[in-house]
Amino acid sequence: MPCEIDHSLESVFSKLESQKEFLPSSLYEEIHTYLSSERSQETLNEVFHLLKKYDLVSPEEQEVRRQNMHKLVRE
């Protein structure tokens, strides 16, 4: 289900920072660099939701999200 809220670039960077210690450092850097270029609202929302509560989900869900983030930044 798509998000009803459009997340600003600032809120996505904030979410990234809040999850930094839980992400592999290379992935953190990739996402940070990826967000440094202009991105669509849809992409910002997607990144936000992949990061949202990342630290609280199961290791299996974290792996799925990591794969999705890798896929997104490499498209």
N, C-alpha and C positions, 0 to 999 in steps of 0.2 A: 504494500500500500504506500503510495507516494506521500511524502511529508507535506503537510499543509503550511508549514512555516518555511519561509525563505531565509536561509542562514547567510549572514554577511561574511565577507572574507575575514574580517576581524574575529568573528565568533568561531570560524573554522580554525584559524590560527590559535585562538585561545584554547579550543578543544584539543588541538594537536599538542600544545604545550602541557596541558593538564594530563595527557596520557604518555608524555615523552618517556618517563621512567619505565613504562610497561611495554614499550615498543622496541623492537630491535633498532639499534642506533642507525644502521644503514637505511632502514625503512623510514625512520623519522626524517633523515636527511633527504631522501627521495621525495617524500611528501612535501616537505618544506620547500624544496626547489620547485617541485611541480606547481605549488600554489603561488610561486613568485611570478608566474606568467598569468595572463588573464584567462579566467575559466568561466564557463557558463554557470548560471544559477543552479541548474540541474546537477552539475558536477560538484559544486560547493556543497549542496545538500547531501549528495551521495557520500562525499568524504566525511562530512560531519557525522552522518549516521553510522559509518563504519567505525569511527572513533568513539562515538557515544557509548559510555559505560564499558569500554573495551576492557578495562581493568577488572570488571565484575563478572564478565562472561566466562564460560568454561574454557579450558585450554583448547578444546576442539573447535569451539566457536571463534576463539582468537585466531586459530590457524586459518579458518575459512575467511575471516576478515582480512588477515594479512595477505592471503592469496588474492582477494578481491582488490586490495589496495595496490598490490604489485601490478596486477593486470591493468588497473586504471591508469597508473602513472606511465605505463609502457605502451599505451595505445597511441 
